């Protein structure tokens, strides 16, 4: 179990390898997902991500606990960055390990959906026209309904 909130970039390969190496007890599946800053409109200069230290880690741990209650998981990693990020930089990573692939996949999707909609991060997009806070999207809320 690991929840990390950091400003520094992370090495996806090193994180995935370390997570896999730490799994014991017959884990048959490891699933990873990495979120990347997208420049949808073609004008994004940076995305600034803010959070409240302490509060954020507690919220992410609660989301992880909910996943562990629903699925048989051997390991979970939630890694999320904050601060200014440029297009194509990695924002976050989720990894799950389970004896069976369905648990690993479903738990990873659950974590991603809840991180997108319920994790206490605030995003501001900076473009040549100024900066605007990113509003919640109905599609992200709709994704939670299946859980």
C-alpha contacts under 8 A as a table, 3 or more apart, distances in Angstrom:
res1	aa1	res2	aa2	distance
1	X	75	X	5.58
1	X	76	X	4.94
1	X	77	X	6.02
2	X	76	X	6.30
2	X	77	X	4.84
2	X	78	X	6.26
2	X	79	X	7.96
3	X	57	X	6.76
3	X	60	X	6.81
3	X	61	X	6.59
3	X	77	X	6.01
3	X	78	X	4.81
3	X	79	X	5.94
4	X	57	X	7.34
4	X	78	X	6.27
4	X	79	X	4.77
4	X	80	X	6.41
5	X	56	X	7.97
5	X	57	X	7.04
5	X	79	X	5.90
5	X	80	X	4.94
5	X	81	X	5.61
5	X	82	X	7.24
6	X	9	X	7.97
6	X	79	X	7.71
6	X	80	X	6.44
6	X	81	X	4.84
6	X	82	X	6.15
7	X	81	X	5.10
7	X	82	X	4.94
7	X	83	X	5.76
8	X	81	X	7.04
9	X	81	X	7.46
9	X	90	X	7.28
10	X	15	X	7.46
10	X	90	X	7.79
11	X	14	X	5.34
11	X	15	X	6.07
12	X	15	X	5.15
12	X	16	X	6.04
13	X	16	X	5.21
13	X	17	X	5.99
14	X	17	X	5.13
14	X	18	X	5.99
15	X	18	X	5.21
15	X	19	X	6.07
16	X	19	X	5.12
16	X	20	X	6.11
16	X	32	X	7.34
16	X	95	X	7.56
17	X	20	X	5.11
17	X	21	X	6.03
18	X	21	X	5.09
18	X	22	X	6.24
19	X	22	X	5.28
19	X	23	X	6.75
19	X	75	X	7.98
19	X	77	X	7.52
19	X	95	X	7.59
20	X	23	X	5.45
20	X	30	X	7.10
20	X	97	X	7.99
23	X	27	X	6.63
23	X	74	X	6.87
23	X	75	X	6.65
23	X	97	X	7.19
24	X	27	X	6.30
24	X	74	X	7.66
25	X	74	X	7.78
26	X	99	X	6.12
27	X	30	X	7.59
27	X	74	X	6.74
27	X	97	X	6.22
27	X	98	X	5.07
27	X	99	X	4.21
27	X	100	X	7.31
28	X	97	X	7.61
28	X	98	X	6.14
28	X	99	X	4.49
28	X	100	X	5.55
28	X	101	X	6.85
29	X	97	X	5.61
29	X	98	X	5.43
29	X	99	X	6.10
29	X	100	X	5.81
29	X	101	X	4.96
29	X	104	X	6.29
30	X	95	X	6.97
30	X	96	X	5.63
30	X	97	X	4.41
30	X	98	X	6.67
30	X	101	X	7.47
30	X	104	X	6.35
31	X	95	X	5.51
31	X	96	X	5.32
31	X	97	X	6.53
31	X	104	X	5.92
31	X	105	X	6.14
31	X	108	X	6.89
32	X	93	X	7.05
32	X	94	X	5.60
32	X	95	X	4.29
32	X	96	X	6.61
32	X	108	X	7.38
33	X	93	X	5.56
33	X	94	X	5.25
33	X	95	X	6.50
33	X	108	X	7.51
34	X	90	X	6.80
34	X	91	X	7.44
34	X	92	X	5.63
34	X	93	X	4.36
34	X	94	X	6.55
35	X	90	X	5.80
35	X	91	X	5.40
35	X	92	X	5.10
35	X	93	X	6.30
36	X	87	X	7.60
36	X	88	X	5.62
36	X	89	X	5.55
36	X	90	X	4.34
36	X	91	X	5.37
36	X	92	X	7.27
37	X	47	X	7.46
37	X	85	X	7.30
37	X	86	X	6.77
37	X	87	X	4.85
37	X	88	X	5.07
37	X	89	X	5.58
37	X	90	X	6.36
37	X	91	X	6.41
38	X	87	X	5.58
38	X	88	X	6.21
39	X	42	X	5.29
39	X	43	X	6.71
39	X	44	X	5.35
39	X	87	X	5.85
39	X	88	X	7.96
40	X	43	X	7.93
40	X	44	X	7.80
41	X	44	X	7.07
43	X	127	X	5.64
43	X	128	X	6.91
44	X	47	X	7.46
44	X	87	X	6.98
44	X	125	X	6.76
44	X	126	X	6.04
44	X	127	X	4.85
44	X	128	X	7.72
45	X	86	X	6.38
45	X	87	X	7.07
45	X	125	X	7.74
45	X	126	X	5.57
45	X	127	X	5.17
45	X	128	X	7.28
46	X	84	X	6.23
46	X	85	X	5.42
46	X	86	X	4.56
46	X	87	X	6.49
46	X	125	X	6.12
46	X	126	X	5.17
46	X	127	X	7.13
47	X	84	X	5.66
47	X	85	X	5.18
47	X	86	X	6.31
47	X	87	X	7.70
47	X	123	X	6.54
47	X	124	X	5.61
47	X	125	X	4.57
47	X	126	X	6.00
48	X	82	X	7.14
48	X	83	X	5.26
48	X	84	X	4.22
48	X	85	X	6.11
48	X	123	X	5.60
48	X	124	X	5.06
48	X	125	X	6.40
48	X	126	X	7.56
49	X	81	X	7.64
49	X	82	X	4.71
49	X	83	X	4.97
49	X	84	X	6.37
49	X	85	X	7.75
49	X	121	X	6.42
49	X	122	X	5.56
49	X	123	X	4.58
49	X	124	X	6.50
50	X	82	X	5.83
50	X	83	X	6.25
50	X	121	X	5.65
50	X	122	X	5.10
50	X	123	X	6.47
51	X	56	X	6.48
51	X	82	X	7.15
51	X	120	X	6.27
51	X	121	X	4.93
51	X	122	X	6.42
52	X	55	X	5.60
52	X	56	X	5.81
52	X	120	X	7.63
53	X	56	X	5.69
53	X	57	X	6.87
54	X	57	X	5.31
54	X	58	X	6.21
55	X	58	X	5.23
55	X	59	X	6.22
55	X	120	X	7.76
56	X	59	X	5.15
56	X	60	X	6.18
56	X	119	X	6.97
56	X	120	X	5.72
56	X	121	X	7.55
57	X	60	X	5.13
57	X	61	X	6.07
58	X	61	X	5.10
58	X	62	X	6.25
59	X	62	X	5.09
59	X	63	X	6.33
59	X	119	X	6.41
59	X	120	X	7.25
60	X	63	X	5.04
60	X	64	X	6.17
60	X	78	X	7.60
60	X	115	X	7.60
60	X	119	X	6.45
61	X	64	X	4.96
61	X	65	X	6.09
62	X	65	X	4.92
62	X	66	X	6.28
63	X	66	X	5.17
63	X	67	X	6.49
63	X	111	X	6.91
63	X	114	X	7.05
63	X	115	X	7.85
64	X	67	X	5.10
64	X	68	X	6.27
64	X	76	X	7.41
64	X	111	X	7.07
65	X	68	X	5.02
65	X	69	X	6.17
66	X	69	X	5.08
66	X	70	X	6.45
67	X	70	X	5.24
67	X	71	X	6.10
67	X	107	X	5.81
67	X	110	X	7.08
67	X	111	X	6.99
68	X	71	X	5.39
68	X	72	X	6.41
68	X	73	X	6.05
69	X	72	X	7.65
70	X	107	X	7.94
71	X	103	X	5.56
71	X	104	X	7.95
71	X	107	X	6.57
72	X	98	X	6.27
72	X	99	X	7.53
72	X	103	X	6.47
73	X	76	X	7.25
73	X	96	X	6.98
73	X	97	X	5.75
73	X	98	X	4.58
73	X	99	X	7.35
73	X	103	X	7.08
73	X	104	X	7.03
74	X	96	X	7.63
74	X	97	X	5.29
74	X	98	X	5.20
74	X	99	X	7.43
75	X	95	X	7.81
75	X	96	X	5.63
75	X	97	X	4.93
75	X	98	X	7.11
76	X	94	X	7.43
76	X	95	X	5.61
76	X	96	X	4.62
76	X	97	X	6.53
77	X	93	X	7.57
77	X	94	X	5.51
77	X	95	X	4.96
77	X	96	X	6.55
78	X	92	X	7.58
78	X	93	X	6.01
78	X	94	X	4.80
78	X	95	X	6.77
79	X	92	X	5.41
79	X	93	X	5.10
79	X	94	X	6.43
80	X	91	X	6.04
80	X	92	X	4.27
80	X	93	X	6.52
81	X	91	X	5.36
81	X	92	X	6.04
82	X	85	X	7.81
82	X	91	X	7.68
85	X	89	X	6.32
85	X	91	X	7.63
86	X	89	X	5.69
90	X	93	X	7.97
94	X	108	X	6.55
94	X	111	X	7.35
94	X	112	X	7.19
95	X	108	X	6.65
96	X	104	X	5.37
96	X	105	X	7.65
96	X	107	X	6.95
96	X	108	X	5.99
97	X	104	X	5.52
98	X	101	X	6.63
98	X	103	X	6.09
98	X	104	X	5.20
99	X	103	X	7.72
99	X	104	X	7.97
100	X	103	X	5.79
100	X	104	X	6.68
101	X	104	X	5.03
101	X	105	X	6.00
102	X	105	X	5.22
102	X	106	X	5.91
103	X	106	X	5.32
103	X	107	X	5.84
104	X	107	X	5.37
104	X	108	X	6.12
105	X	108	X	5.19
105	X	109	X	6.25
106	X	109	X	5.12
106	X	110	X	6.07
107	X	110	X	4.99
107	X	111	X	6.10
108	X	111	X	5.12
108	X	112	X	6.16
109	X	112	X	5.07
109	X	113	X	6.11
110	X	113	X	5.23
110	X	114	X	6.15
110	X	144	X	7.98
110	X	147	X	7.11
111	X	114	X	5.21
111	X	115	X	5.91
112	X	115	X	5.13
112	X	116	X	6.12
113	X	116	X	5.23
113	X	117	X	6.40
113	X	140	X	7.05
113	X	143	X	6.46
113	X	144	X	6.29
114	X	117	X	5.21
114	X	118	X	5.21
114	X	119	X	6.71
114	X	144	X	6.96
115	X	118	X	5.55
115	X	119	X	4.75
116	X	119	X	6.53
116	X	140	X	6.96
117	X	136	X	7.43
117	X	140	X	6.18
117	X	141	X	6.57
122	X	133	X	7.50
122	X	134	X	7.54
123	X	133	X	5.81
123	X	134	X	5.49
124	X	131	X	6.43
124	X	132	X	5.40
124	X	133	X	4.16
124	X	134	X	5.65
125	X	131	X	5.46
125	X	132	X	5.43
125	X	133	X	6.25
125	X	134	X	6.73
126	X	129	X	7.83
126	X	130	X	5.81
126	X	131	X	4.34
126	X	132	X	6.76
127	X	130	X	5.32
127	X	131	X	6.15
136	X	140	X	7.44
137	X	140	X	5.40
137	X	141	X	6.67
138	X	141	X	5.09
138	X	142	X	6.06
139	X	142	X	4.93
139	X	143	X	6.25
140	X	143	X	5.17
140	X	144	X	6.92
141	X	144	X	5.41
141	X	145	X	7.14
142	X	145	X	5.45
142	X	146	X	7.78
143	X	146	X	6.21
143	X	147	X	7.99
144	X	147	X	5.63
